[in-house]
Amino acid sequence: MDYKKIGPRIKYLRETQEKTQEALAKAAKVSQSYIARVESGEVTPSVRVLERLAKVLGVSINDLMGGVTLDDYA
């Protein structure tokens, strides 16, 4: 799994929902600068932050990670 792809997925979902980084950050209880760093691939969010982002964006964590399955680690 290329964790750098999570950020662009989050950005895509955020933009298609016409949310700003600031609005997403506030709803997910993180800073706007953190969202910017996640979207640029500088930072990989923890599972807890992924849970909050997924909830705000209305998707599953699996969707944010690009449909990763256990087979991806075999």
C-alpha positions in Angstrom: 0.0 0.0 0.0 1.3 3.4 -1.0 0.3 5.6 2.0 1.1 8.7 0.0 -2.1 8.0 -2.0 -4.3 8.5 1.1 -3.8 12.3 1.0 -4.9 12.8 -2.6 -8.0 10.6 -1.9 -8.9 12.8 1.1 -8.3 15.9 -1.0 -10.5 14.6 -3.9 -13.3 13.7 -1.5 -13.1 17.0 0.3 -13.2 19.0 -2.9 -16.1 17.0 -4.4 -18.1 17.8 -1.3 -17.0 21.4 -1.6 -15.4 21.5 1.8 -12.5 23.6 2.6 -9.4 22.3 4.4 -10.5 24.4 7.4 -14.0 23.0 7.5 -12.7 19.4 7.2 -10.1 20.1 9.9 -12.6 21.6 12.3 -15.1 18.7 11.8 -12.3 16.1 12.3 -10.8 18.0 15.3 -7.4 18.6 13.7 -5.7 21.7 12.4 -6.0 23.0 8.9 -2.2 22.8 8.5 -2.4 19.1 9.4 -5.0 18.5 6.7 -2.7 20.3 4.2 0.2 18.0 5.2 -1.9 14.9 4.9 -3.2 15.9 1.5 0.3 16.6 0.2 1.5 13.2 1.5 3.9 14.6 4.1 2.0 12.9 6.9 0.0 9.7 7.2 -2.9 10.1 9.6 -3.3 7.7 12.5 -6.2 5.2 12.6 -8.1 7.5 15.0 -7.8 10.5 12.7 -8.6 8.3 9.6 -11.8 7.3 11.5 -12.8 10.9 12.0 -12.0 11.9 8.5 -13.9 9.0 7.1 -16.9 9.9 9.2 -16.9 13.5 8.1 -16.4 12.6 4.5 -19.1 9.9 4.6 -16.9 7.0 3.5 -15.1 4.0 5.2 -11.5 3.9 6.2 -11.1 1.3 3.6 -12.3 3.7 1.0 -9.7 6.3 2.2 -7.0 3.7 1.9 -8.1 2.8 -1.6 -9.7 -0.5 -0.9 -6.7 -2.1 0.8 -7.2 -5.8 1.8 -5.1 -8.2 3.7 -4.0 -9.7 0.4 -2.1 -6.4 -0.2 0.2 -7.5 2.6 0.7 -11.1 1.5 
